[in-house]
Amino acid sequence: MRHVILAMTLLCSGIFAASEKPSGTEIKAALERGKIVRDVKELIPAALGKNAFVIKINGVRCGHGITTLEDAKGEGGAVYKLTEEARSAQADDDSARIYDYKGTYLLNSRLGLVSGTLRWKETTKNLAEKKDDVTEESCSMRVEKDVLKWEATVGGETTKDSTPLNGETPIPQSILCSLSAFLGKSSEGFGKPICVPELSPRADKDAFDIQTAWVTFEQAKEKSTAGFAKLIHLVGAPERKEIEGLSSVSWSAPQVLTLDGVSITSYPAAAPGIDVEPIAPEKLDPDASLDLAKIAAAASEVMGPKKP
């Protein structure tokens, strides 16, 4: 399989150098290429697969996750089915929090959202009193007539909202690397930047960010040599007319992942002292427990002791 390096941008990771910002003309051209690349009517087997990772703080495992993209087999009228599962923990000498997440998306032939269901569970542990407090929250979403609608239950309250999509259904952020398989089927080929809308749940769980992702994949010249791709985000409103006003948007800084086909083989460091490492999907148990005592000790070394 071909090797590529993907420069993946995370929100709030910084601002891209002004001299490297694409122009308005370049953005419009990349938007059109993004439409052409995604204009596929059937399932692309090369896009399917799993990616798994573990998160370590000062060498101690404090989280893990797995993403699976598979054939939806017509479920809900979808072409692809995406499942995301993750568990992470924070701990100190007195307390700990364990976060569990599972998201299931149905996607069309363009990897665009059809519908989705997301669930979060937070377990707060009082280590001294050996008591647990569990909070569960959820969100369901669907696309109807070019509008993304969602209903969330957060903090015991249910809210509903929507946002227009303006002709392009967004791709879940976790599978942007699958676009490399789409490029292999497109006449556009590798080496030209594309712009696509991406969807990422926000931390408050009752709303969603839709950004424009700018991606350039380069195919490896030799099988043993890594090629590369660069991805940055236009952080702003999802409407295309907003993208044209470059002075009103900001660009996030790139981070780098390496890929073998659509499989991620290395991740960038998430923060000083915190690393994300790939793991073979078949070796990952999404429900595996985490050693809270070791996590607390490692966090203390990285971040310093808890302030009174």
Secondary structure, DSSP 8 states (H G I E B T S, - for coil): --EEEEE---TTS-B--GGG---HHHHHHHHHHHHHHH---S--GGG-EEEEEEEEETTEEEEEEEEEEEE-TTGGG-SEEEEEEEEEEEE-SSEEEEEEEEEEEEE-TTS-EEEEEEEEEEEEEETTTTEEEEEEEEEEEEEETTEEEEEEEETTEEEEEEEE-TT---EEGGGGGGHHHHHHHSTT-SSS-EEEEEEEE-TTSS-EEEEEEEEEEE--SSTTS--EEEEEEEES-SSHHHHT-GGG-EEB---EEEEETTEEEE---SBTTEEEEEE-GGG--TT----HHHHHHHHHHHH-S---
